[in-house]
């Protein structure tokens, strides 16, 4: 019988515990033996619940038990998760985690520690929740030179933008609705300000580039500045607004950005609505591959975590995924980034705006406004234009 431990009995940790109990026969068939949760680490008590029988508040019970071969970390955050995960790897135990913040900030160190001790550090659930994404990148697509990734990596913001579009409500009302349904936290900053998506993008681009991509170096704009007028203007122009995480690898340099984009109807990301996530990956041989599903949620995320656990149980004394280099990735200089833009201006300023912007077309909007769709241009050129006249809003165009 395989013995595992879970650190943290919150939403995801409890989902892992329940899945292991519920799908015993499935796990036995795939792992080759019974899988049992021997410990659950949490400072709280859960009287009357099955977890109480295996509960501990001392991490050393897990670290010092030679029977425990795999540890699941679902505590969230960096501290004390980093300390506990480091301890588990150093003790010769593989670790599976859903903690995107930990992987983005400390993944390089933890992967190196896993290699040193011939164990594995896996984190499928840290990026796409229940969507199989990292494992296909690391295994099925290893023959390809992966060149770009574009994705909706945060279900909360996608739900908010969907409601703003479908119901015509403003950002505050859509956020309140998301919170009432449990899709957004009481403090929604990590989601609506784009931090969640940039951490996921950093992990993906670290894998694709083979070098550490610092999440804090990724330019990030969230959705809190998107207005009902922006949504209406985009619709008038034939687009939908999505919060996208975009990464490209060109000539050894990484381009990465998280920002609202206007997405044309023919793009496969356009119809992705509600809390669903979708990621489009382009390889030089496989061309375009798309992944779609629930990017969060208790059961879906627990499924991805336990998938990693089974891989680790089947490969004892082995590092399944060696990870990326500690050498930082080289970023494309910010001013050299290129994109098309949709610029809203007052109708009386259209002529002047078209003189300083490489306009492709102009769309008449409500409230005596016009929207100018530009050619692909450098970010630095847009900044120079913005210094010459005031724009109502600027949104990138995919």
Secondary structure, DSSP 8 states (H G I E B T S, - for coil): -EEEEEE--SHHHHHHHHHHHHTHHHHHHHHSS-EEEEEEE-SS--TTSGGGGGEES-HHHHHT-TTEEEEEE---SSTTHHHHHHHHHHTT-EEEE--HHHHHHHHHHHHHHHHHTT--EE-THHHHTTS--HHIIIIITTTS-EEEEEEE--HHHHHHHHHHHHH---HHHHHHHHHHTTSS-SS-HHHHTSHHHHHHHHHHHHHHHSEE--GGGSEE--STT--HHHHHHHHHTTEEEEEEEEEEEETTEEEEEEEEEEEETTSTTTT--TTEEEEEEEETTTEEEEEEEES--HHHHHHHHHHHHHHHHHSTT--S----EEEE-EE--GGG-EEEEEEEEEGGGHHHHHHHS-EEEEEEETTTEEEEEE-SEEHHHHHHHHHHS--SEEEEE-
